[in-house]
Amino acid sequence: MGHEGPYLQIRPLAGGREWDADPGHLRLLTQDELLRALVAEANARSRQGIWRRGGPPSTESRRRPPRDPRADHPG
């Protein structure tokens, strides 16, 4: 977001061309709007195979069934 004269230059959350907006007509995102935008961004990264930290989820952990902790301690 930038500014040009008295106007703020904003763009859609999903990206795109910016436009000039009167600061008096703007408001902060609600919690729901912010969460919706963050989930949409995470879903888009997932579809494109892009992850922020640690790389993609391990396929190995999806192949093995969960380990039974009782197997180590018969009783």
Phi and psi restraints in degrees (range 20) as a CNS / XPLOR table:
assign (resid 1 and name C) (resid 2 and name N)
       (resid 2 and name CA) (resid 2 and name C) 1.0 -130.8 20.0 2
assign (resid 2 and name N) (resid 2 and name CA)
       (resid 2 and name C) (resid 3 and name N) 1.0 -165.4 20.0 2
assign (resid 2 and name C) (resid 3 and name N)
       (resid 3 and name CA) (resid 3 and name C) 1.0 -145.7 20.0 2
assign (resid 3 and name N) (resid 3 and name CA)
       (resid 3 and name C) (resid 4 and name N) 1.0 149.9 20.0 2
assign (resid 3 and name C) (resid 4 and name N)
       (resid 4 and name CA) (resid 4 and name C) 1.0 -135.3 20.0 2
assign (resid 4 and name N) (resid 4 and name CA)
       (resid 4 and name C) (resid 5 and name N) 1.0 106.3 20.0 2
assign (resid 4 and name C) (resid 5 and name N)
       (resid 5 and name CA) (resid 5 and name C) 1.0 63.6 20.0 2
assign (resid 5 and name N) (resid 5 and name CA)
       (resid 5 and name C) (resid 6 and name N) 1.0 -133.4 20.0 2
assign (resid 5 and name C) (resid 6 and name N)
       (resid 6 and name CA) (resid 6 and name C) 1.0 -82.5 20.0 2
assign (resid 6 and name N) (resid 6 and name CA)
       (resid 6 and name C) (resid 7 and name N) 1.0 -3.8 20.0 2
assign (resid 6 and name C) (resid 7 and name N)
       (resid 7 and name CA) (resid 7 and name C) 1.0 -100.5 20.0 2
assign (resid 7 and name N) (resid 7 and name CA)
       (resid 7 and name C) (resid 8 and name N) 1.0 152.3 20.0 2
assign (resid 7 and name C) (resid 8 and name N)
       (resid 8 and name CA) (resid 8 and name C) 1.0 -94.8 20.0 2
assign (resid 8 and name N) (resid 8 and name CA)
       (resid 8 and name C) (resid 9 and name N) 1.0 142.5 20.0 2
assign (resid 8 and name C) (resid 9 and name N)
       (resid 9 and name CA) (resid 9 and name C) 1.0 -100.7 20.0 2
assign (resid 9 and name N) (resid 9 and name CA)
       (resid 9 and name C) (resid 10 and name N) 1.0 118.0 20.0 2
assign (resid 9 and name C) (resid 10 and name N)
       (resid 10 and name CA) (resid 10 and name C) 1.0 -123.2 20.0 2
assign (resid 10 and name N) (resid 10 and name CA)
       (resid 10 and name C) (resid 11 and name N) 1.0 165.0 20.0 2
assign (resid 10 and name C) (resid 11 and name N)
       (resid 11 and name CA) (resid 11 and name C) 1.0 -142.2 20.0 2
assign (resid 11 and name N) (resid 11 and name CA)
       (resid 11 and name C) (resid 12 and name N) 1.0 159.1 20.0 2
assign (resid 11 and name C) (resid 12 and name N)
       (resid 12 and name CA) (resid 12 and name C) 1.0 -59.2 20.0 2
assign (resid 12 and name N) (resid 12 and name CA)
       (resid 12 and name C) (resid 13 and name N) 1.0 153.6 20.0 2
assign (resid 12 and name C) (resid 13 and name N)
       (resid 13 and name CA) (resid 13 and name C) 1.0 -57.7 20.0 2
assign (resid 13 and name N) (resid 13 and name CA)
       (resid 13 and name C) (resid 14 and name N) 1.0 -35.2 20.0 2
assign (resid 13 and name C) (resid 14 and name N)
       (resid 14 and name CA) (resid 14 and name C) 1.0 -82.1 20.0 2
assign (resid 14 and name N) (resid 14 and name CA)
       (resid 14 and name C) (resid 15 and name N) 1.0 3.7 20.0 2
assign (resid 14 and name C) (resid 15 and name N)
       (resid 15 and name CA) (resid 15 and name C) 1.0 96.1 20.0 2
assign (resid 15 and name N) (resid 15 and name CA)
       (resid 15 and name C) (resid 16 and name N) 1.0 174.7 20.0 2
assign (resid 15 and name C) (resid 16 and name N)
       (resid 16 and name CA) (resid 16 and name C) 1.0 127.9 20.0 2
assign (resid 16 and name N) (resid 16 and name CA)
       (resid 16 and name C) (resid 17 and name N) 1.0 -170.1 20.0 2
assign (resid 16 and name C) (resid 17 and name N)
       (resid 17 and name CA) (resid 17 and name C) 1.0 -74.2 20.0 2
assign (resid 17 and name N) (resid 17 and name CA)
       (resid 17 and name C) (resid 18 and name N) 1.0 138.9 20.0 2
assign (resid 17 and name C) (resid 18 and name N)
       (resid 18 and name CA) (resid 18 and name C) 1.0 -81.7 20.0 2
assign (resid 18 and name N) (resid 18 and name CA)
       (resid 18 and name C) (resid 19 and name N) 1.0 160.4 20.0 2
assign (resid 18 and name C) (resid 19 and name N)
       (resid 19 and name CA) (resid 19 and name C) 1.0 -143.5 20.0 2
assign (resid 19 and name N) (resid 19 and name CA)
       (resid 19 and name C) (resid 20 and name N) 1.0 162.4 20.0 2
assign (resid 19 and name C) (resid 20 and name N)
       (resid 20 and name CA) (resid 20 and name C) 1.0 -84.9 20.0 2
assign (resid 20 and name N) (resid 20 and name CA)
       (resid 20 and name C) (resid 21 and name N) 1.0 135.9 20.0 2
assign (resid 20 and name C) (resid 21 and name N)
       (resid 21 and name CA) (resid 21 and name C) 1.0 -133.5 20.0 2
assign (resid 21 and name N) (resid 21 and name CA)
       (resid 21 and name C) (resid 22 and name N) 1.0 141.7 20.0 2
assign (resid 21 and name C) (resid 22 and name N)
       (resid 22 and name CA) (resid 22 and name C) 1.0 -72.4 20.0 2
assign (resid 22 and name N) (resid 22 and name CA)
       (resid 22 and name C) (resid 23 and name N) 1.0 121.2 20.0 2
assign (resid 22 and name C) (resid 23 and name N)
       (resid 23 and name CA) (resid 23 and name C) 1.0 -55.2 20.0 2
assign (resid 23 and name N) (resid 23 and name CA)
       (resid 23 and name C) (resid 24 and name N) 1.0 -27.8 20.0 2
assign (resid 23 and name C) (resid 24 and name N)
       (resid 24 and name CA) (resid 24 and name C) 1.0 -69.8 20.0 2
assign (resid 24 and name N) (resid 24 and name CA)
       (resid 24 and name C) (resid 25 and name N) 1.0 -14.4 20.0 2
assign (resid 24 and name C) (resid 25 and name N)
       (resid 25 and name CA) (resid 25 and name C) 1.0 -103.8 20.0 2
assign (resid 25 and name N) (resid 25 and name CA)
       (resid 25 and name C) (resid 26 and name N) 1.0 8.0 20.0 2
assign (resid 25 and name C) (resid 26 and name N)
       (resid 26 and name CA) (resid 26 and name C) 1.0 -105.4 20.0 2
assign (resid 26 and name N) (resid 26 and name CA)
       (resid 26 and name C) (resid 27 and name N) 1.0 157.8 20.0 2
assign (resid 26 and name C) (resid 27 and name N)
       (resid 27 and name CA) (resid 27 and name C) 1.0 -145.5 20.0 2
assign (resid 27 and name N) (resid 27 and name CA)
       (resid 27 and name C) (resid 28 and name N) 1.0 163.3 20.0 2
assign (resid 27 and name C) (resid 28 and name N)
       (resid 28 and name CA) (resid 28 and name C) 1.0 -72.7 20.0 2
assign (resid 28 and name N) (resid 28 and name CA)
       (resid 28 and name C) (resid 29 and name N) 1.0 156.5 20.0 2
assign (resid 28 and name C) (resid 29 and name N)
       (resid 29 and name CA) (resid 29 and name C) 1.0 -65.7 20.0 2
assign (resid 29 and name N) (resid 29 and name CA)
       (resid 29 and name C) (resid 30 and name N) 1.0 147.9 20.0 2
assign (resid 29 and name C) (resid 30 and name N)
       (resid 30 and name CA) (resid 30 and name C) 1.0 -77.8 20.0 2
assign (resid 30 and name N) (resid 30 and name CA)
       (resid 30 and name C) (resid 31 and name N) 1.0 167.2 20.0 2
assign (resid 30 and name C) (resid 31 and name N)
       (resid 31 and name CA) (resid 31 and name C) 1.0 -58.4 20.0 2
assign (resid 31 and name N) (resid 31 and name CA)
       (resid 31 and name C) (resid 32 and name N) 1.0 -42.2 20.0 2
assign (resid 31 and name C) (resid 32 and name N)
       (resid 32 and name CA) (resid 32 and name C) 1.0 -63.1 20.0 2
assign (resid 32 and name N) (resid 32 and name CA)
       (resid 32 and name C) (resid 33 and name N) 1.0 -43.1 20.0 2
assign (resid 32 and name C) (resid 33 and name N)
       (resid 33 and name CA) (resid 33 and name C) 1.0 -65.1 20.0 2
assign (resid 33 and name N) (resid 33 and name CA)
       (resid 33 and name C) (resid 34 and name N) 1.0 -40.4 20.0 2
assign (resid 33 and name C) (resid 34 and name N)
       (resid 34 and name CA) (resid 34 and name C) 1.0 -65.1 20.0 2
assign (resid 34 and name N) (resid 34 and name CA)
       (resid 34 and name C) (resid 35 and name N) 1.0 -46.5 20.0 2
assign (resid 34 and name C) (resid 35 and name N)
       (resid 35 and name CA) (resid 35 and name C) 1.0 -60.8 20.0 2
assign (resid 35 and name N) (resid 35 and name CA)
       (resid 35 and name C) (resid 36 and name N) 1.0 -44.6 20.0 2
assign (resid 35 and name C) (resid 36 and name N)
       (resid 36 and name CA) (resid 36 and name C) 1.0 -58.8 20.0 2
assign (resid 36 and name N) (resid 36 and name CA)
       (resid 36 and name C) (resid 37 and name N) 1.0 -43.4 20.0 2
assign (resid 36 and name C) (resid 37 and name N)
       (resid 37 and name CA) (resid 37 and name C) 1.0 -66.4 20.0 2
assign (resid 37 and name N) (resid 37 and name CA)
       (resid 37 and name C) (resid 38 and name N) 1.0 -42.0 20.0 2
assign (resid 37 and name C) (resid 38 and name N)
       (resid 38 and name CA) (resid 38 and name C) 1.0 -66.7 20.0 2
assign (resid 38 and name N) (resid 38 and name CA)
       (resid 38 and name C) (resid 39 and name N) 1.0 -39.4 20.0 2
assign (resid 38 and name C) (resid 39 and name N)
       (resid 39 and name CA) (resid 39 and name C) 1.0 -66.6 20.0 2
assign (resid 39 and name N) (resid 39 and name CA)
       (resid 39 and name C) (resid 40 and name N) 1.0 -42.3 20.0 2
assign (resid 39 and name C) (resid 40 and name N)
       (resid 40 and name CA) (resid 40 and name C) 1.0 -61.1 20.0 2
assign (resid 40 and name N) (resid 40 and name CA)
       (resid 40 and name C) (resid 41 and name N) 1.0 -40.5 20.0 2
assign (resid 40 and name C) (resid 41 and name N)
       (resid 41 and name CA) (resid 41 and name C) 1.0 -65.4 20.0 2
assign (resid 41 and name N) (resid 41 and name CA)
       (resid 41 and name C) (resid 42 and name N) 1.0 -44.1 20.0 2
assign (resid 41 and name C) (resid 42 and name N)
       (resid 42 and name CA) (resid 42 and name C) 1.0 -64.1 20.0 2
assign (resid 42 and name N) (resid 42 and name CA)
       (resid 42 and name C) (resid 43 and name N) 1.0 -41.2 20.0 2
assign (resid 42 and name C) (resid 43 and name N)
       (resid 43 and name CA) (resid 43 and name C) 1.0 -63.6 20.0 2
assign (resid 43 and name N) (resid 43 and name CA)
       (resid 43 and name C) (resid 44 and name N) 1.0 -41.6 20.0 2
assign (resid 43 and name C) (resid 44 and name N)
       (resid 44 and name CA) (resid 44 and name C) 1.0 -63.3 20.0 2
assign (resid 44 and name N) (resid 44 and name CA)
       (resid 44 and name C) (resid 45 and name N) 1.0 -43.0 20.0 2
assign (resid 44 and name C) (resid 45 and name N)
       (resid 45 and name CA) (resid 45 and name C) 1.0 -62.5 20.0 2
assign (resid 45 and name N) (resid 45 and name CA)
       (resid 45 and name C) (resid 46 and name N) 1.0 -40.0 20.0 2
assign (resid 45 and name C) (resid 46 and name N)
       (resid 46 and name CA) (resid 46 and name C) 1.0 -64.2 20.0 2
assign (resid 46 and name N) (resid 46 and name CA)
       (resid 46 and name C) (resid 47 and name N) 1.0 -43.8 20.0 2
assign (resid 46 and name C) (resid 47 and name N)
       (resid 47 and name CA) (resid 47 and name C) 1.0 -62.6 20.0 2
assign (resid 47 and name N) (resid 47 and name CA)
       (resid 47 and name C) (resid 48 and name N) 1.0 -32.6 20.0 2
assign (resid 47 and name C) (resid 48 and name N)
       (resid 48 and name CA) (resid 48 and name C) 1.0 -88.9 20.0 2
assign (resid 48 and name N) (resid 48 and name CA)
       (resid 48 and name C) (resid 49 and name N) 1.0 -3.5 20.0 2
assign (resid 48 and name C) (resid 49 and name N)
       (resid 49 and name CA) (resid 49 and name C) 1.0 75.9 20.0 2
assign (resid 49 and name N) (resid 49 and name CA)
       (resid 49 and name C) (resid 50 and name N) 1.0 28.7 20.0 2
assign (resid 49 and name C) (resid 50 and name N)
       (resid 50 and name CA) (resid 50 and name C) 1.0 -112.5 20.0 2
assign (resid 50 and name N) (resid 50 and name CA)
       (resid 50 and name C) (resid 51 and name N) 1.0 127.9 20.0 2
assign (resid 50 and name C) (resid 51 and name N)
       (resid 51 and name CA) (resid 51 and name C) 1.0 -124.9 20.0 2
assign (resid 51 and name N) (resid 51 and name CA)
       (resid 51 and name C) (resid 52 and name N) 1.0 148.0 20.0 2
assign (resid 51 and name C) (resid 52 and name N)
       (resid 52 and name CA) (resid 52 and name C) 1.0 -74.3 20.0 2
assign (resid 52 and name N) (resid 52 and name CA)
       (resid 52 and name C) (resid 53 and name N) 1.0 -47.0 20.0 2
assign (resid 52 and name C) (resid 53 and name N)
       (resid 53 and name CA) (resid 53 and name C) 1.0 -130.8 20.0 2
assign (resid 53 and name N) (resid 53 and name CA)
       (resid 53 and name C) (resid 54 and name N) 1.0 143.1 20.0 2
assign (resid 53 and name C) (resid 54 and name N)
       (resid 54 and name CA) (resid 54 and name C) 1.0 73.6 20.0 2
assign (resid 54 and name N) (resid 54 and name CA)
       (resid 54 and name C) (resid 55 and name N) 1.0 1.0 20.0 2
assign (resid 54 and name C) (resid 55 and name N)
       (resid 55 and name CA) (resid 55 and name C) 1.0 76.4 20.0 2
assign (resid 55 and name N) (resid 55 and name CA)
       (resid 55 and name C) (resid 56 and name N) 1.0 -170.1 20.0 2
assign (resid 55 and name C) (resid 56 and name N)
       (resid 56 and name CA) (resid 56 and name C) 1.0 -69.9 20.0 2
assign (resid 56 and name N) (resid 56 and name CA)
       (resid 56 and name C) (resid 57 and name N) 1.0 158.1 20.0 2
assign (resid 56 and name C) (resid 57 and name N)
       (resid 57 and name CA) (resid 57 and name C) 1.0 -62.0 20.0 2
assign (resid 57 and name N) (resid 57 and name CA)
       (resid 57 and name C) (resid 58 and name N) 1.0 148.2 20.0 2
assign (resid 57 and name C) (resid 58 and name N)
       (resid 58 and name CA) (resid 58 and name C) 1.0 -68.7 20.0 2
assign (resid 58 and name N) (resid 58 and name CA)
       (resid 58 and name C) (resid 59 and name N) 1.0 129.8 20.0 2
assign (resid 58 and name C) (resid 59 and name N)
       (resid 59 and name CA) (resid 59 and name C) 1.0 -77.1 20.0 2
assign (resid 59 and name N) (resid 59 and name CA)
       (resid 59 and name C) (resid 60 and name N) 1.0 -25.4 20.0 2
assign (resid 59 and name C) (resid 60 and name N)
       (resid 60 and name CA) (resid 60 and name C) 1.0 -60.3 20.0 2
assign (resid 60 and name N) (resid 60 and name CA)
       (resid 60 and name C) (resid 61 and name N) 1.0 -42.9 20.0 2
assign (resid 60 and name C) (resid 61 and name N)
       (resid 61 and name CA) (resid 61 and name C) 1.0 -68.0 20.0 2
assign (resid 61 and name N) (resid 61 and name CA)
       (resid 61 and name C) (resid 62 and name N) 1.0 -21.6 20.0 2
assign (resid 61 and name C) (resid 62 and name N)
       (resid 62 and name CA) (resid 62 and name C) 1.0 -83.8 20.0 2
assign (resid 62 and name N) (resid 62 and name CA)
       (resid 62 and name C) (resid 63 and name N) 1.0 -20.5 20.0 2
assign (resid 62 and name C) (resid 63 and name N)
       (resid 63 and name CA) (resid 63 and name C) 1.0 -83.6 20.0 2
assign (resid 63 and name N) (resid 63 and name CA)
       (resid 63 and name C) (resid 64 and name N) 1.0 -33.7 20.0 2
assign (resid 63 and name C) (resid 64 and name N)
       (resid 64 and name CA) (resid 64 and name C) 1.0 -88.6 20.0 2
assign (resid 64 and name N) (resid 64 and name CA)
       (resid 64 and name C) (resid 65 and name N) 1.0 139.2 20.0 2
assign (resid 64 and name C) (resid 65 and name N)
       (resid 65 and name CA) (resid 65 and name C) 1.0 -69.0 20.0 2
assign (resid 65 and name N) (resid 65 and name CA)
       (resid 65 and name C) (resid 66 and name N) 1.0 157.1 20.0 2
assign (resid 65 and name C) (resid 66 and name N)
       (resid 66 and name CA) (resid 66 and name C) 1.0 -59.7 20.0 2
assign (resid 66 and name N) (resid 66 and name CA)
       (resid 66 and name C) (resid 67 and name N) 1.0 142.7 20.0 2
assign (resid 66 and name C) (resid 67 and name N)
       (resid 67 and name CA) (resid 67 and name C) 1.0 -77.3 20.0 2
assign (resid 67 and name N) (resid 67 and name CA)
       (resid 67 and name C) (resid 68 and name N) 1.0 137.7 20.0 2
assign (resid 67 and name C) (resid 68 and name N)
       (resid 68 and name CA) (resid 68 and name C) 1.0 -87.0 20.0 2
assign (resid 68 and name N) (resid 68 and name CA)
       (resid 68 and name C) (resid 69 and name N) 1.0 113.7 20.0 2
assign (resid 68 and name C) (resid 69 and name N)
       (resid 69 and name CA) (resid 69 and name C) 1.0 -62.5 20.0 2
assign (resid 69 and name N) (resid 69 and name CA)
       (resid 69 and name C) (resid 70 and name N) 1.0 -20.6 20.0 2
assign (resid 69 and name C) (resid 70 and name N)
       (resid 70 and name CA) (resid 70 and name C) 1.0 -72.8 20.0 2
assign (resid 70 and name N) (resid 70 and name CA)
       (resid 70 and name C) (resid 71 and name N) 1.0 -17.5 20.0 2
assign (resid 70 and name C) (resid 71 and name N)
       (resid 71 and name CA) (resid 71 and name C) 1.0 -64.6 20.0 2
assign (resid 71 and name N) (resid 71 and name CA)
       (resid 71 and name C) (resid 72 and name N) 1.0 -27.3 20.0 2
assign (resid 71 and name C) (resid 72 and name N)
       (resid 72 and name CA) (resid 72 and name C) 1.0 -79.8 20.0 2
assign (resid 72 and name N) (resid 72 and name CA)
       (resid 72 and name C) (resid 73 and name N) 1.0 -17.2 20.0 2
assign (resid 72 and name C) (resid 73 and name N)
       (resid 73 and name CA) (resid 73 and name C) 1.0 -131.0 20.0 2
assign (resid 73 and name N) (resid 73 and name CA)
       (resid 73 and name C) (resid 74 and name N) 1.0 79.4 20.0 2
assign (resid 73 and name C) (resid 74 and name N)
       (resid 74 and name CA) (resid 74 and name C) 1.0 -64.4 20.0 2
assign (resid 74 and name N) (resid 74 and name CA)
       (resid 74 and name C) (resid 75 and name N) 1.0 144.3 20.0 2
